[in-house]
Amino acid sequence: MLELLKQLYATEKRLRDKLESGKLDDEAFTATRAVAMAPILEAIGAWLRSKAGSFPPKTLIGQAVSYALGEFPKAARFVDHSLLRPDTNLIENQIRPFVVGRKGWLFMDSPSGATASAGFYGIIATARLNGHEPLRYLTYVFDEIARRGYDDPVDDLLPYALDPQALLPVNTG
């Protein structure tokens, strides 16, 4: 299994490097990845099926194989879209700073306050993923929203729609 995972990640890295360097567009990346990953994913699925029932179900390895086998069809769908990856490491690294403060969330005043906080953290993480420095991005967005009318569209202010280098500098004075 470790060799199969090594192959999967090596293939993902090789193809993602081509995508990020512009050698493949999203459509070509997705198509190429689906073909390249098919035998690896089939081998992983076959390994899991061959190990099902080989371990006592209450042991950690028995539980892991059973869980992986149940989740595998969904997990293997990452090949269907260029934004998806074979694991959740990227997003886990993005939310780690917020997880540190989770004890403070126990004291949220209301469910709507908790929802607002989660949305705010989501925007910050998305801004970082799109190359923005969060304070600079939020300052720009809040200034821009203040200039607009109540019903004016704001889709152009989403992190992926703005060039991080084009934002106005943060006014700290």
Secondary structure, DSSP 4 states (H G I P E B T S, - for coil): -HHHHHHHHHHHHHHHHHHHTTSS-HHHHHHHHHHHHHHHHHHHHHHHHHHTTSS-TTSHHHHHHHHHHHHHHHHGGGGG-TT--SSSHHHHHHHHHHHTTHHHHTT-SSHHHHHHHHHHHHHHHHHHHTT--HHHHHHHHHHHHHHS-TTS--GGGSGGGS-GGGSPPP---
